[in-house]
């Protein structure tokens, strides 16, 4: 079964009030009303749809940002 994000989880994630967390959950495309919840993947898609690339950056930086968005997972090399 898929993990569901509840109002309490949204409040903690965005440090916002309960009405704001409810509003955010209702903006997710598939959501349940009673109790108010949305699948985790829907919340991630909603976050990605709200993400914008800052204005005034160079073309090279924009390409790098888009490449990171498509890769998804970031692997940080360890130094010893």
Z-matrix of the N, CA and C atoms (Angstrom, degrees):
N
C 1 1.449
C 2 1.528 1 109.80
N 3 1.301 2 115.59 1 145.05
C 4 1.459 3 120.85 2 -177.84
C 5 1.515 4 111.49 3 -74.20
N 6 1.341 5 115.61 4 148.91
C 7 1.459 6 120.48 5 175.85
C 8 1.522 7 108.81 6 -75.46
N 9 1.332 8 114.83 7 139.30
C 10 1.454 9 120.80 8 179.25
C 11 1.524 10 109.75 9 -109.60
N 12 1.315 11 115.68 10 142.38
C 13 1.459 12 122.01 11 176.10
C 14 1.521 13 106.83 12 -99.69
N 15 1.321 14 116.49 13 125.21
C 16 1.455 15 121.93 14 -177.80
C 17 1.526 16 110.65 15 -101.06
N 18 1.318 17 116.49 16 177.88
C 19 1.466 18 121.99 17 179.11
C 20 1.522 19 109.90 18 -61.58
N 21 1.315 20 116.94 19 -42.75
C 22 1.468 21 120.77 20 -179.41
C 23 1.533 22 110.90 21 -61.65
N 24 1.326 23 117.23 22 -42.32
C 25 1.464 24 121.18 23 179.34
C 26 1.532 25 110.91 24 -65.12
N 27 1.334 26 117.26 25 -39.80
C 28 1.473 27 120.20 26 178.20
C 29 1.526 28 110.75 27 -66.63
N 30 1.344 29 116.80 28 -38.71
C 31 1.467 30 120.61 29 177.71
C 32 1.514 31 110.65 30 -60.49
N 33 1.322 32 116.93 31 -44.50
C 34 1.457 33 121.46 32 179.98
C 35 1.527 34 111.60 33 -69.85
N 36 1.320 35 116.61 34 -37.98
C 37 1.466 36 120.92 35 -176.98
C 38 1.528 37 112.00 36 -67.06
N 39 1.346 38 116.86 37 -41.28
C 40 1.462 39 121.12 38 -176.06
C 41 1.516 40 113.63 39 -107.97
N 42 1.330 41 117.67 40 -0.22
C 43 1.463 42 122.54 41 179.81
C 44 1.528 43 110.31 42 51.08
N 45 1.314 44 115.31 43 58.47
C 46 1.454 45 121.97 44 -177.27
C 47 1.529 46 110.00 45 -130.25
N 48 1.318 47 116.36 46 176.44
C 49 1.462 48 121.27 47 179.98
C 50 1.529 49 110.63 48 -77.64
N 51 1.320 50 115.59 49 167.39
C 52 1.466 51 120.87 50 179.94
C 53 1.530 52 112.53 51 -62.84
N 54 1.351 53 119.69 52 -45.18
C 55 1.470 54 118.25 53 178.08
C 56 1.537 55 113.11 54 -61.30
N 57 1.332 56 116.68 55 -36.12
C 58 1.462 57 119.83 56 178.73
C 59 1.518 58 110.58 57 -68.17
N 60 1.325 59 117.25 58 -41.28
C 61 1.470 60 120.92 59 177.79
C 62 1.526 61 110.48 60 -62.20
N 63 1.325 62 117.29 61 -39.27
C 64 1.469 63 120.68 62 177.04
C 65 1.524 64 110.79 63 -63.77
N 66 1.333 65 116.28 64 -42.06
C 67 1.461 66 120.64 65 179.39
C 68 1.533 67 110.29 66 -61.30
N 69 1.329 68 116.62 67 -44.27
C 70 1.459 69 120.75 68 179.09
C 71 1.529 70 110.98 69 -61.40
N 72 1.328 71 117.41 70 -43.44
C 73 1.468 72 119.93 71 -179.66
C 74 1.517 73 111.51 72 -65.34
N 75 1.322 74 117.07 73 -36.56
C 76 1.473 75 119.25 74 179.72
C 77 1.526 76 111.81 75 -70.46
N 78 1.339 77 118.11 76 -20.88
C 79 1.462 78 121.13 77 177.15
C 80 1.520 79 111.57 78 -76.62
N 81 1.325 80 118.21 79 -19.14
C 82 1.464 81 121.15 80 176.57
C 83 1.528 82 107.41 81 -69.09
N 84 1.314 83 115.64 82 135.94
C 85 1.468 84 120.30 83 -170.98
C 86 1.525 85 112.41 84 -59.10
N 87 1.330 86 122.03 85 -64.07
C 88 1.466 87 117.15 86 174.39
C 89 1.527 88 108.90 87 -92.23
N 90 1.322 89 116.43 88 120.07
C 91 1.458 90 120.53 89 175.64
C 92 1.521 91 109.51 90 -143.93
N 93 1.321 92 115.16 91 161.02
C 94 1.459 93 121.30 92 178.18
C 95 1.520 94 108.31 93 -106.37
N 96 1.305 95 117.10 94 145.83
C 97 1.457 96 121.10 95 -176.78
C 98 1.516 97 114.10 96 -92.46
N 99 1.316 98 118.79 97 -37.22
C 100 1.452 99 118.52 98 -174.47
C 101 1.518 100 110.22 99 -132.36
N 102 1.309 101 121.20 100 98.01
C 103 1.459 102 129.25 101 -0.74
C 104 1.524 103 110.54 102 -77.07
N 105 1.308 104 115.76 103 153.27
C 106 1.461 105 121.28 104 -177.64
C 107 1.529 106 109.47 105 -69.50
N 108 1.331 107 115.93 106 117.21
C 109 1.461 108 122.11 107 -178.99
C 110 1.523 109 108.67 108 -159.97
N 111 1.334 110 114.76 109 161.05
C 112 1.464 111 120.83 110 177.84
C 113 1.521 112 108.22 111 -142.01
N 114 1.335 113 117.45 112 151.01
C 115 1.465 114 119.46 113 176.46
C 116 1.527 115 110.28 114 -63.56
N 117 1.321 116 115.17 115 150.00
C 118 1.465 117 120.48 116 -177.48
C 119 1.526 118 111.47 117 -60.38
N 120 1.335 119 117.55 118 -38.22
C 121 1.462 120 119.77 119 -179.47
C 122 1.527 121 111.38 120 -66.46
N 123 1.331 122 117.95 121 -31.85
C 124 1.466 123 120.80 122 178.41
C 125 1.527 124 110.61 123 -69.47
N 126 1.328 125 116.13 124 -37.51
C 127 1.470 126 119.97 125 177.68
C 128 1.530 127 109.71 126 -66.26
N 129 1.338 128 117.43 127 -40.01
C 130 1.461 129 120.31 128 178.14
C 131 1.525 130 111.07 129 -64.23
N 132 1.333 131 117.48 130 -41.15
C 133 1.469 132 120.36 131 177.44
C 134 1.526 133 110.72 132 -64.51
N 135 1.339 134 117.20 133 -38.81
C 136 1.457 135 121.51 134 178.27
C 137 1.529 136 109.95 135 -63.44
N 138 1.344 137 117.79 136 -42.38
C 139 1.457 138 121.49 137 177.63
C 140 1.526 139 111.12 138 -61.62
N 141 1.335 140 116.08 139 -44.82
C 142 1.462 141 120.40 140 -179.26
C 143 1.524 142 111.65 141 -64.30
N 144 1.332 143 117.22 142 -34.29
C 145 1.459 144 119.47 143 179.81
C 146 1.525 145 111.60 144 -70.27
N 147 1.325 146 117.66 145 -23.15
C 148 1.460 147 121.96 146 179.64
C 149 1.531 148 112.32 147 -90.71
N 150 1.317 149 117.77 148 -9.21
C 151 1.457 150 121.99 149 -178.17
C 152 1.525 151 109.58 150 -79.43
N 153 1.323 152 115.81 151 132.42
C 154 1.460 153 120.75 152 178.95
C 155 1.522 154 109.51 153 -126.78
N 156 1.314 155 115.68 154 154.75
C 157 1.459 156 121.41 155 175.86
C 158 1.527 157 107.41 156 -88.09
N 159 1.331 158 118.41 157 130.92
C 160 1.457 159 120.94 158 -176.49
C 161 1.533 160 112.57 159 -61.09
N 162 1.319 161 115.07 160 146.81
C 163 1.469 162 120.16 161 178.83
C 164 1.525 163 109.63 162 -79.30
N 165 1.305 164 115.97 163 151.07
C 166 1.455 165 120.74 164 174.84
C 167 1.513 166 114.90 165 85.26
N 168 1.342 167 118.20 166 17.81
C 169 1.453 168 119.48 167 176.47
C 170 1.517 169 108.94 168 -102.01
N 171 1.318 170 115.66 169 161.30
C 172 1.464 171 119.62 170 -177.79
C 173 1.529 172 110.49 171 -73.29
N 174 1.298 173 115.49 172 162.54
C 175 1.472 174 121.61 173 -179.67
C 176 1.527 175 110.17 174 -62.84
N 177 1.336 176 116.69 175 -37.21
C 178 1.455 177 121.46 176 -180.00
C 179 1.536 178 110.86 177 -63.80
N 180 1.324 179 117.19 178 -42.79
C 181 1.460 180 121.10 179 178.71
C 182 1.530 181 110.69 180 -66.08
N 183 1.326 182 116.53 181 -39.11
C 184 1.459 183 120.39 182 179.19
C 185 1.526 184 110.94 183 -63.27
N 186 1.317 185 117.62 184 -41.49
C 187 1.466 186 121.76 185 178.50
C 188 1.524 187 109.86 186 -63.68
N 189 1.330 188 117.11 187 -40.74
C 190 1.465 189 121.08 188 179.07
C 191 1.533 190 111.66 189 -64.21
N 192 1.323 191 117.01 190 -40.99
C 193 1.463 192 121.16 191 178.66
C 194 1.522 193 110.41 192 -64.48
N 195 1.342 194 117.06 193 -45.09
C 196 1.461 195 120.22 194 179.88
C 197 1.528 196 111.64 195 -64.10
N 198 1.330 197 116.95 196 -36.07
C 199 1.457 198 120.87 197 178.67
C 200 1.532 199 109.95 198 -64.80
N 201 1.341 200 117.18 199 -42.74
C 202 1.467 201 121.01 200 178.56
C 203 1.521 202 111.11 201 -64.27
N 204 1.341 203 117.87 202 -37.42
C 205 1.460 204 121.29 203 179.59
C 206 1.531 205 110.91 204 -65.08
N 207 1.312 206 117.27 205 -36.86
C 208 1.461 207 120.90 206 -178.65
C 209 1.523 208 111.90 207 -75.62
N 210 1.335 209 116.86 208 -32.26
C 211 1.458 210 120.16 209 -178.98
C 212 1.514 211 112.00 210 -68.99
N 213 1.311 212 116.65 211 -35.29
C 214 1.457 213 119.90 212 179.92
C 215 1.513 214 112.18 213 83.66
N 216 1.298 215 117.41 214 -86.51
C 217 1.462 216 122.00 215 -175.82
C 218 1.509 217 111.05 216 -79.38
N 219 1.319 218 116.78 217 138.33
C 220 1.457 219 121.87 218 178.91
C 221 1.515 220 108.33 219 -110.11
N 222 1.319 221 117.07 220 127.96
C 223 1.451 222 121.95 221 179.17
C 224 1.532 223 107.25 222 -105.37
N 225 1.318 224 115.56 223 120.65
C 226 1.455 225 121.57 224 -179.81
C 227 1.520 226 108.58 225 -98.51
N 228 1.349 227 118.21 226 121.61
C 229 1.451 228 119.34 227 -179.75
C 230 1.535 229 111.01 228 -69.91
N 231 1.315 230 115.80 229 142.59
C 232 1.456 231 120.93 230 179.35
C 233 1.523 232 110.32 231 -92.00
N 234 1.311 233 115.41 232 141.00
C 235 1.468 234 120.28 233 175.72
C 236 1.513 235 108.08 234 -107.28
N 237 1.290 236 114.74 235 140.47
C 238 1.479 237 119.36 236 177.99
C 239 1.488 238 110.09 237 -118.55
